[in-house]
Amino acid sequence: MLRVFITIDTEFWPRKEYRVADDYIDDFQRDIHGRTPEGDFGLTFQLEMLRRFDLRAVCLVEALHPYAVGHEPLKEIVELVLDGGHDVQLHLHTEWLNWMSKSLLPGRSGQNMHDFSLDEQSLLIASGLAAMKECGAGRICAFRAGNYGADNQTLQALAQNDILYDTSHNTAYLDSTCRIQTEEVPLQPGRLDGVLEVPISFFRDFRKCRHAQFQACSSSELEYALLEAWKKGWESFVIVSHSFELIRRGDANRPSRPDPIVLRRFERFCHFLSENRDKFETCTFADLPKFNDSRDSDSTPIRMKPFYTCGRIFEQLRRRMMGPAK
């Protein structure tokens, strides 16, 4: 069986300065609930879709925002995820330091975890854990850095805070935000700097390396990649989503709207997993999975068939023709 981790980065972004206590609500409704005039297509929608197909997800919940806007939004998210029977884990976006009236790191700012020292990263992780605990999240054992912006010191800081798993390594971002150094490109989980690194899955097409994400890959590509990973004898396959993955986000002048192509991809993916339970099982980090470093499996990257890549390019062109949210 191939363990499939459906990971949902659960976060909201400030689009304006928050002057009073409830100024964050519009951003929260857009990015967490996926609010559109046609209905909500955010976290609740995704978790309900997964429930319909008896699948489980890992919600990596951003936990620095409580120090800027209070704990109520985090409490709402944690309750929503746990009530749905899914897994709550830790996600940090260091950009929130700029929005705190009393910063956790006075005078310091940065877009990524790797912009900070080991001690600073450890403090940020500990602060996120404290916020999660206050909001009823229970034991946290896994982490993903915002923007995939971790380095090896991030992993050391996680170990200092007794976090067992990291899932920040994104091969497609090694030339930009991801700074985790490894001897070889990791395809499967392995020990690294005191934690077990569970890398985000990817495949190579005729142009570049592409990580597994609903907005970035077609249904045919995801299905083919999963089947290839299963044939190769891999232990895990990690897919990225976001709480706002299924909408085209608007702004102050334009409401958000559903993204029909990505919506269709997500539902088809759930159906595919449900129909292939003899090959795939959705797994969470709360299960404390053990990974076998000596497992006999094919350690070569997945090569995508050009036919499927061409189909995705056509789909993406259609999405662009739809234009931004109106």
N, C-alpha and C positions, 0 to 999 in steps of 0.2 A: 504494500500500500504506500502511496505517495502522500505525505502530509502536505496539505495546502493551507497556508496561512493567508487569510483575507484580512489585510491590515488596513484600517481606516484612520488616517490622520485627522483627528477631530479638533478643529481650531476655528477661531474667528479672528478677523483682522480689523483694526481700527482704520476707518476711512476719514476720520475727522478728529479734532481734539475733543476729548471728553471733559466737559465743563461741570456737569452735574451727574448725580449718581446713576441715572438710567440712560445716559447718552449712548451707552454701548448696545442698547436693545436692537436697533435697526441692523447693526452689523451682526449681532448674534442670530437674529431671525434669518438673515440672508445666508450666513455661512454654516450655521449649525442645523437649522430647520429647512434650509433650501427654499425659503418662501418665495413664491411667484404668484402672479394673478391667477394662474391655472391651478394652484394648490401647492402643497409642500412636498419637495423632492429631496430632502436632506437626510440627516441621520436616521430619523424615525422611519422614513420611507425605506431606506436601505436595510435597516434591521428587520423591518416587517417582511420585506421581500426574502431575506435570508431565512426568517422563521418559516415562511410558507414552504420553503424547500428543505427545511430541517438542516440548515447549515449554520455554522458559528463563525463569528468574526472577532478580531482583536482590535479594539478601539484604543489607539494611542492618543491620549487626551492631553492637550496643551495645558500646563499647570503653572505658568508664571503669570498669566493674566489676573488671577485673584489678587495679586499684590498691586494691581493697577485699578481694578474695578470692583473688588470684593469677591466673596466666595459663592454668591448665589448662582451665577451661571455655571460654575464648576459642579456645584451640588446637583443642579438640574441635569447636566450631562451624565454624571456618574449614576444617578438614579435611573435615567433612561436606559443606559447600557446594561446595568445589572438587572433591572426588571425584565429586560429582554433575554436574559440568559447568556449574555456575551461577556467578553473579557475586557477589563479596564487595565491599561498600562500607561506608561509615562512618555510624554512628548514635551519638548521645550523649544520655544522660539525666543531667543535672547533679545529680539527687537522690542519685546515688552518692557525691557529696562528703561527705554526712552519715555514710557508712558506712566511710570511709577512716580507718585508724588514724593515718596521716600524710597529711593532706589536700594535694592539689595546690594549693589556694588556702586556706591557713590562715585560719580565722575567717570565711570567706565561704560562703554557701549560697544556693540558689535552685532553683526547680522548672524553670526554663526558661533557655535560652541568653540570652534578652534581659534576664535579671536581672543580667547581668555586663557589664563594660566591654569595649571592643574588644580591649584587650591581654589581658584575662582570657579572653575567648572564643578568641583566637588560641592562648593557652597550652593551653586544654582540647582544642582541635582537634589541636594538635601532640602532646599526650600520647596522645590516641586513635590518631593515626597511628603513634606509636612502638610502642604495644601491638600494633596490627595487624601491623606489620612484624615484630616479635619472634615473632608467632604464624604467620608464613608467608603473610600475605594477599596479598603482592605489591603492585603499584601501586594506590593508591586515588585515584579521580578524581571520586567523587560523595558526597553527604552529605544526611542528613535529620536535623533537630533533633528530639529527643524532645518529645512533646506538640505537635509542629509549632511549637514555641516559639522560632522564630527572629525576628530583626529585620534591618534593613539592615546593621547592624554585623556580624552573623553572616556575611553574604555577603562583606563586606570582609575578615573574618578568614579565610574560606575562600580567598579570592584570595591572601592573604599566605602561605598554606600550599600554594599551587599546586594547589588542588582546582578542577576545571573546572566541575562541575555541582552545583547544589543542587536538591533536590526537597522543600523544606519548605513551600512556599506552599500553603496549604489555604484556599480561599475560605470554606468553611463554618466556619472557626475565626477569621476576622478580627475577630469581636467578642469573642474570648476570648484564646487563647494565641498565635495567629499575629500578629506585628507587622511583617511585611514590607510596606512601603509601595510602591505602584505607581501610575502615573498612571491606568491603566485596569485592570480586573480581567483578569488574564492567563489566557487559555485555552490558549495554545500557548507553546512555549519561546521565550525572548528574553533578550538581554543585560541584566544588572542588577547594578550595583555590583561589576563585575569578574568575575562568573561568568555562566554560562548557567543561568537559572532554568527548570526543567522542572516546571511546576505540577501538583499532584494534580488529576485531572479531577473534574468535578462536573456535576450537572444541577439544574434547578429544577423542583420539583413544585408542587402548588397551595398548599403551606404554606411551603416554605423551600428553601434551597440544600442539596443533599445530595451529599457526596463519594462517590466510587466505592470501596466497600469491601464485602466479602462479608457481614459481619455487619450492614451498614447498608442493603443494597440487595437486592432480589429478583433472581433469574436473568433474568426478563423485562425488568426495568429495565436491568440491565447489558447485555444483548444489544441492546436498543433503543438505548441510549446509544452503544454501539460502532458500530452500523450508521449512526446519525445522524452520528457523528464522521467516519466513512468517506465518507458522502455529502457532507459539508461540505468535504471535502478537507483535513482536519486532518493534521498530521504525527505527532502522538503522542497517546496516551491512557494515563494513569497510574492504576493500580489499587493500593489499599492492602490488605495482609494483615498478619497477625502470626504469629509462631511458635505462638501459642496460639489462633489464630483459630477453629479448628474444635472447640474444647471449651468446656464450661461449667466455669469454674475453681472448684475447691472451696477449702477452707481446712483448718485443723488438725483440725476436727471433721467435715468432709465431704469425701469424695474427689471429684475432678473426674470429669466424664463427657462422652462425645461429644455434640456438638450436631448432631442428625440433619438439621435444616433447613439449616444452614450447610454441612455436609458435602455435602449434595445440590446446593446452589448451586455449590460449588467444583468438583465433578465435572462438572456440567452446563456450567459455564463453560469448563473445559478441552476438553470435547467440542465446544462451539460454535466455539472458536478452531481446533481441529483440522479441523473440517468447512468452515471458511471461509478457507483459506490463500490464496485468490485475493484476499482483502481485507485480511487482518491478518497481521502477523509479530511474534512476541515478540522484544524487543530488550533489550540490556543496556547499561549505561554503559561496560563494558569494551570494547565495540565502538567506543567514541569516536564516536558518531553526530554528524553535522553537520546542523544545522537551518537552514532557509532562511527568513530574516525576510521575504523578499519573495514567498514562495509565495502564490499566489492561492487563498484559502480563505475560507469563511464564518466571520466572527469574532463570531457571536452565540451565546450560551449555548444548550445543549440544553434543550428544554422536554419534560418527561416527560408521556406520555399518562396521564390520570387513571385509566384502566382498570388500568394496570400498577401505579400507586401504590396503588390500593385492594387489589390482590392482595398487595402487600408488607405493607400494614397488617394484613391478615388473617393472613399468615404470622407477623408479629411478635406478634400476639395469641396465636397458637398456641404460640410459643416461651415467652411469659410464663406461659401456663397450665401448661407443663411444670415451671415453678418452678425454683429454683436447684438446683445440684448437691446430691445427698443422700448 
